[in-house]
Amino acid sequence: MTDTPTAARHETRPGTQREIHLASRPAGEATAENFALVESAIPEPGEGQLLVRNTWMSVDPYMRGRMNAGTGSYIAPFDLGAPLSGGATGIVVASRAAAVPVGTAVLHQLGWREYAVVDAAAVMQIDVSLAPASAYLGVLGMPGLTAYAGLAEVAPVAEGDVVFVSGAAGTVGRPAH
C-alpha cells in the first residue's frame, strides 16, 4: 500500500490500450487513411493525476478544422502522429488525487483513446444517477451550454418567436438565413 489513499486500488486492466492518431492532414473530406489505430502502454498517473477509462467520446464538427495546420482557429490544430483529443467521459480507475477517488465518473478533454492520464483539476465530476454519461457530451455539456447561451444571452428568444432546430447543423446549430 502506498501513502496515496487510492493509488493502489486499480481495476484489472490490460497493459496496452488503443488510441486514434492523426496520420496525415486531410485534403477535403477526411478519410480512414488520415488516421492510425495505435497500440500504446497504459500510463500511470503522477501526483495530482487520475487514470480514466474512457466510456464515451465525442466527435464534433469543430474537430475537422483542427485536422488542418495553422488555420488560425480558437484552438490549436491536432499534432500529426499523436492521439487526437476531444470531450470524453469515463471512470477513474487509479487516482493520485484525494478529491477524485477511484470509481468517480468524470468529464475531460482527452478522448480518442481507451485510457487517459488527466490532471485532477482538469476534470469535471459528473453524476450518472441524474443523466447518462453520454448526456454530458451533448445536452449537459459544451454543445448544450453553447446552445443555451446563444438562445438566452446572445439572441434571446421571446414568447412568440419561432426557432428552427436542425440536427444537420452540427452539435450546436447555426443561424438560418
N, C-alpha and C positions, 0 to 999 in steps of 0.2 A: 504494500500500500504506500502511496506517495503522500506528501503533505498537502496536495491539492485534492479537495474532497471528492471530486467526480472524475478525476483523470484516469483512475483505474477501472471505472465502470464502462467498459466497451461492449457493444453488441458484437456478436460474431459477424465478421465481415471478411470479404476476400482481401488478398494483399494488393490486388490491382483494380483499377477502375477504367471505364471508358470515358473519353472526352471527345467533343467535336471541335476540331481546329479549322481555322480558315486557311486553306491550302493555297488559294490564289484569289486575286481580286476579279470579281465578275465583270464581264463586258456585256452590259444589258442585263437580261434576266439571269439570276443565279441558278446554277445547275449543280448536280451532285458532284461534278468534277471540281468545284470550288471548295469542297470540304473534305476533311480527312477524319476518319474514326481512328483515334489513337488510344492505345492502352498505356497507362502510366501507374506508378506506385501511388497508393493512397497515403497522403501526407499525414503527419502527426501535428496536432495543434501546439503552438507555443503558449507562453504565459499570456493570459487575456484573450485567448482564441478558442474557437469551437470547431469541431469536425461535424459537418452537417451532411446527412444522407439526403440528397435531393429527391423529392417525391413528385413535384410538379415544376415544369419550366415554361416560361412564357416565350413565345415567338411573336414579336411585334413589328409593325411596319417600319418603325424608325431604325431597326437593325439593318435593313438593306442599305441605307445611307452610310452606316458605319463600316460596311464592307469596302467602300471606296477610300482611297488615300487622299488626305488633305482636302476634304470637302468644305472646310470652314463651318462645320456643324457646331452645335452647342455641346457636343460630346465627342471625345476622341474616337478616331477610327479603330477598328479591330486590328490587332497585330497579326501579321502573317505567321503561320506556324505555331500559334498559341491558342489556348482554349478560348472560345467565344464567351462572352458574359451576357447576362441579362437576368431579369427577375426570376426568382425561384423560391419555392417553399420546400421545407424539409424538416427533418427531425434531428436534433442534436444527439450524436452517438458518442461523443467524447467532449469533455469540457475542461478548460483550464481557466474558467471564469465563474466564480461562485454565484453571480447574479443570473446565470443562464445554465441551469442544470441539464444533465442528460435526460432525454425524453421530451424536452421542450420543443414545440412546433415554432418555427421561425420563418420569416420572410427576409431575403437577402438578394444581392445582385450578382452572384457567381453561379449562374445556371450553366447549361450545356456541358455538364459533367455529372457523374454519379455522386461524387463526394466533393465537398468544398471546405477548405480551411478559411474561416471568416473571423475577423475581429469581432468580439462580443459587442462592442459599441456600434458596429455596422449592421446589426440585425434588428428586426422588429419582432417581438414575440407576438404570436397570433393565437387566437382562441378557436380551435377547430370544433369546440362544442357549440359555438354560435353559428358558424358557417363552414362549409368545406374549405380545405386549404387552397384549392384552386380559385375560390372566390377572391382571395387576397391578391391574385394576379390580374383580376378583372374589375368587377364592380366595387370591391372593397380595397382595391389597390390603385396604382398610378393612373390607369385609364379612367376608372370611376371618379377619382378625385379631380382629374383634369376636366372631365365632362361636367362634373358638379360645379367647379369653379367657373367654367365657361358659361353655364346657364344661370348661375347665381350671382356672379360678380362681373364678368366681362360683358355679357349680353343678357342681362336679367330677363327672365321670362315672366310675363304678367298674365293675369287672367284674360282669356280670350285670344292669346297668341297661339299660333299654330307652329308646332315643332315637328320637323321631319327627321326620323331616325332611320339610318341605313346601316345595315350590317356590312355592306360593301365599302364603307368609308374608312375602314381601319378600326382600331380599338377604341378610339375616342369619337371619331366622326369628323365631318368637315362641313363648312357652311354651304348651303345650297345657293346657286347663282341663278 
